[in-house]
Amino acid sequence: MRWLMAMAAALLMNTAIAEGTKVAVVDMERALFLSDVFKASAKNFEANNKTDIDKLKGLEQKLRDLQEQVQKNADVMSDDERRKSANDFEEKKAEFQFFAKKLQQMEQKWKRDFFQKQLPDIEKLLKAIIDEAGYDVVLQSGAAIYVSQKADITKLLLERLNAKSE
């Protein structure tokens, strides 16, 4: 499917170039997620979820410690001790996976919400760039097979986002 979209974009670009149309590409998501406003929001997200992040880091350390202990003492451990260590490891691993998934879902929701909240501002900035430069066609960067740096306006959009947040 992606290949088909890329081919369609290439055909569109060829047609546009043949007619003297001014074409650009942009990655709005990348521009937003590299912006200063995103970095500030990410720090806020981390601060608001510090308890879960710390719990996840603690579980990760416990898993490493259990694994090191088993490797270090494997030769002198009884079968019961090995089973108990293996059970402890599996319990901690399941708990780690649960919290990791929970945190990942929270982060994905936060990113979606953040993008949706910022989308009107990004679209306004992008529209201003398009109008100023007189672009006839602007494509999402993932739809293009090849893009020269002068046709990629993502950096310009990022600069405008950062200037707006100052």
N, C-alpha and C positions, 0 to 999 in steps of 0.2 A: 504494500500500500504506500509506504513512504517513497519507494522507488518511483511509483506512478506519479505521486505528487511532485517529485523532483523533476521528472520528465516534463510534466505539464508546466511547471515553473520555468524550465529551460526553454520550452517552446514559446511561452509568453514573453520571456526576456528576449529571445531572438526576434520575435515579431516586433516587440517594443523598440529594440535597438535599430531594426531595419527602418522603422518609421521616425527615428530621431527622438524617441521618447526618453525622458530622463528617469532612470530606474535606480532604486536604492533598496537595501535590505536592513532590517533591524531585528534585534533580539530584545524585546521589551522585558522579558523575564530576567535575562542576565543583567541588563542595565539596572533594573530595580534591585536585584539581589546583591549587586556590588555597590549600591548607593550608600551614602552616609545615613540616610533615614532608616534603611534596613539594618545597618550595623547597630544603630542605637536601639531599634526595636528588638534585635536579637539579644542584646545585653539585657534588656528588660525581660524578655522571655526566659532567659537563663536565671535571672534573679527571682522571677516569679515561680520557677520550677526547681529551685536549688535543692530542695529536700529530695525530690525524685532523682535528680542528677547525682547528688551525693550518695543516695542509697544504691544507685546503679554502679557507681564507682566502687563503693564498699563491697558489693557483691562480686564485682569483677576481681577485686583484690583477694577476697576470700577464696574464690575459685582457683586463682593462681597459687595461693598458699597451700590449699588442699592438694593440688596437683604436685607441687614441689615436695610436700611432705610424703606423699605416696612414692614418688620417684626416689627420694632420699632414703626412705625406710623400707622399700619394697622387699629387700632381702631378709629383713628380720621380722616382718609382719606376719602374724598368724592369718589363717583363712578368715576368721571372724573379723579381725581388724581390717583386712582388705575389703570385705563385704561392707562393713560399717563405713569405711572411707568412700567406697564407691557409691553407697546410698547417700551419704552426706553430699558428695559431689553432684549427684543427679538432682538432689533437692535444691541445692544452691543454683545449679544450672537452670532448672525449671523456673525458679524464682527470678533469676537474672533475665531469662527470656521473656517472662511476663512483664517485668518492669521496662525492659528495652522496647518491647512492642508498644506498651502503653505510652512511653515517652515519644516514640517515633510517630505514633498516631496523633499525639498532641502537637508535635512539631509540624506535621503535615497539615493539620487543620489550621494552625496558626499561620503557616505560610500561605495557604489558600486564602484565608480571611484577609491577611495583610495585602496580598496581591489584588484581591477584589476591592479593598478599600482604597488602594493607591491607583487603581486602573483609570479612573476619570482624570486624575492629574497627569498621569503618563500620557494618556491620549491627547490631552490639551497641549502638552509640551511637544509631543510628536507631530501634532497637526501644525504647530507653529514652525517647526523645523521644515516640514514638508512645504508649507506655504512660502517660507523664506527662500528655500532653495529651488522651488518650482518643480518638485518631483511629480511625475505623472503616475508612477507605479512604485509602491513600497511593499516589499514582500517580507514575510517572516523569514529570518535567516536560515532556518532549518529546511526551507523549501528550495533553496538554491544549491546547486551542485558546486559551483565555484563563484566566489565573490572577491573582487579586488578590494583592498582596504579603503580606497576612496569611495566605493559604493556602499560600504558598511557604515551606517550612521548610529550604531549602538553606542559608541564612545561619546559622540556628541549628545545623545540622549542622556547618558550617565552624567556628563558634565552639567547639563541643564538641571537634572534632578538634584545634584549636589548643590548647585548654586541656589536653587529654590529653597533648600532646607537650611541655608545659612541665615 
